[in-house]
Amino acid sequence: MMIVSIRYLSLLAILAIALVACGASPAAQPPTAAPVPTAAPTAAPTVAVLDEPVANLTEGCVTNYDAEIDYFPEKVSLSDSVGWTIEYFNNYKVITVLNPWRDAEEQFRYVLVQCGTPPPADVGEAQVIEVPVQSIVTMSTTQLPHLNTLGLLDRLVGVASFQYINTPAVIELIKANKLVEIG
């Protein structure tokens, strides 16, 4: 059970890193039927989007939500990757992890909602995550160099343990008391 939890948390942390740094390539998969949005949340800094964005927002939130605008113009195209799918809608995307670990009998769904826009009404058991992600906790030291390379250490707020960290920039954050050890 502990191995499953660690794998799940590691997968979730890697997913969070990927979400924050969502790169783009052309040709998206066609979307399935969209759940109906609910009221728009307001949190985090806002970014006014007057016309359709030409790039995914990596900072702040949408201020004037328009259901007709595609807030994720940069889309990931899966070609060599297996084990997960991604579906795009105007203000959110759904990532489904088909096989989170060997012999898994369940799948995980994540609904990534653009900050400042309404989440879909019926997401079932999917975890709803507002993007861009504002804070990150890692459960494995292997994720830290990637956050550093992506320039996202300013969003790192916690780690599982300080014990095995060897990323110099993260060590500096620990010395400055900017991280918590969550155990």
C-alpha positions in Angstrom: 0.0 0.0 0.0 2.8 2.4 0.8 4.4 1.8 -2.6 1.1 2.5 -4.3 0.8 5.8 -2.3 4.3 6.9 -3.1 3.9 6.1 -6.8 0.6 7.9 -6.8 2.0 11.0 -5.1 5.1 10.9 -7.3 2.8 10.7 -10.4 0.7 13.6 -9.1 3.8 15.7 -8.4 5.2 15.0 -11.9 1.8 15.9 -13.3 1.8 19.1 -11.4 5.2 20.0 -12.8 4.0 19.2 -16.3 0.9 21.3 -15.8 2.9 24.3 -14.7 5.2 24.1 -17.6 2.8 22.8 -20.2 4.7 23.0 -23.4 2.8 23.0 -26.7 2.9 21.3 -30.0 0.3 21.4 -32.7 -2.6 18.9 -33.4 -4.8 18.3 -30.4 -7.1 15.4 -29.9 -10.7 16.1 -30.6 -12.7 16.9 -27.4 -15.5 14.9 -26.1 -18.7 16.4 -24.8 -18.0 19.1 -22.3 -19.5 19.2 -18.8 -21.5 22.3 -18.1 -19.5 25.1 -16.3 -20.6 26.5 -12.9 -19.9 30.0 -11.5 -16.4 31.5 -12.2 -14.0 31.5 -9.2 -11.8 34.5 -8.4 -8.4 34.0 -6.7 -4.8 34.7 -7.4 -3.6 37.6 -9.6 -5.7 38.3 -12.7 -4.7 38.8 -16.3 -7.1 40.6 -18.7 -7.7 38.6 -21.9 -9.3 40.9 -24.4 -9.0 38.7 -27.5 -8.3 35.0 -27.9 -4.9 34.3 -26.2 -2.1 33.1 -28.5 -0.4 31.2 -25.7 -1.5 29.4 -22.6 -1.5 31.7 -19.5 1.4 30.9 -17.2 0.8 33.7 -14.7 -2.4 35.0 -13.1 -6.1 34.5 -13.9 -8.6 35.4 -16.5 -10.6 38.5 -15.5 -13.4 38.6 -18.1 -14.4 35.0 -18.8 -15.9 34.4 -22.2 -17.2 30.9 -22.9 -16.4 31.2 -26.6 -12.7 31.8 -26.0 -10.2 28.9 -26.1 -8.0 29.6 -23.1 -5.6 26.7 -24.0 -4.5 27.6 -27.6 -1.3 25.6 -27.2 -2.1 21.9 -27.1 -0.1 18.9 -26.4 -0.1 16.2 -29.1 0.5 12.7 -27.9 2.5 10.6 -30.4 4.9 8.4 -28.5 3.5 8.7 -25.0 1.1 6.0 -23.7 -0.7 5.5 -20.5 -2.5 8.8 -20.4 -4.9 10.9 -22.5 -5.7 14.6 -22.7 -8.9 16.2 -23.8 -9.2 20.0 -24.4 -12.2 22.3 -23.8 -12.3 26.0 -24.0 -11.4 26.7 -20.3 -10.2 23.4 -19.0 -8.5 20.2 -20.0 -9.0 16.7 -18.7 -6.0 14.4 -18.2 -6.7 10.7 -17.6 -3.9 8.5 -16.3 -4.9 5.1 -17.7 -2.4 2.9 -15.9 -0.8 4.8 -12.9 1.2 1.7 -11.9 1.7 -1.9 -13.0 -1.5 -4.0 -12.6 -3.6 -0.9 -11.5 -7.3 -1.4 -11.7 -8.2 2.2 -11.5 -7.6 5.3 -13.5 -7.0 8.9 -12.3 -8.7 11.9 -13.9 -7.5 15.5 -13.4 -9.5 18.5 -14.6 -7.2 21.4 -15.1 -9.3 24.6 -15.0 -7.9 28.0 -16.2 -7.8 30.3 -13.2 -10.6 32.8 -13.3 -12.9 30.6 -15.3 -15.7 28.2 -14.1 -15.0 24.6 -13.5 -17.2 22.0 -15.2 -20.3 21.1 -13.1 -20.0 17.3 -13.1 -16.4 15.9 -12.9 -17.3 12.8 -11.0 -14.3 11.6 -8.9 -11.8 13.7 -10.9 -9.5 16.0 -9.0 -10.0 19.6 -10.1 -6.8 21.7 -10.2 -6.7 25.4 -11.0 -3.9 26.3 -13.5 -1.5 27.9 -13.6 -0.5 26.1 -10.4 0.6 28.7 -7.8 2.3 26.3 -5.2 4.0 23.0 -5.5 4.9 20.3 -2.9 7.1 17.4 -4.1 7.2 14.0 -2.6 10.5 13.0 -4.3 13.8 14.7 -4.6 14.0 13.6 -8.3 11.5 16.3 -9.2 13.5 19.2 -7.8 16.1 19.5 -10.6 13.2 19.7 -13.1 11.5 22.5 -11.2 14.8 24.3 -11.1 15.4 23.9 -14.8 11.9 25.1 -15.5 12.4 28.2 -13.3 9.6 27.2 -11.0 11.3 27.0 -7.6 9.5 30.2 -6.6 6.4 28.1 -6.5 7.9 25.3 -4.4 6.5 25.5 -0.8 7.3 22.0 0.6 9.1 18.8 0.2 8.6 15.3 1.7 12.0 15.4 3.5 15.1 17.7 3.6 17.3 14.6 4.1 18.4 13.7 0.6 18.1 17.0 -1.2 21.2 17.9 -3.2 19.8 20.6 -5.6 21.8 23.7 -4.5 19.0 26.2 -5.2 16.6 24.1 -3.1 19.2 23.8 -0.3 19.3 27.7 -0.3 15.5 27.8 0.0 15.7 25.4 3.0 18.4 27.6 4.7 16.2 30.6 4.1 13.3 28.8 5.8 11.2 29.1 2.7 10.2 25.4 2.5 8.4 23.1 4.9 9.1 19.4 5.4 5.8 17.6 5.2 7.1 14.1 6.0 
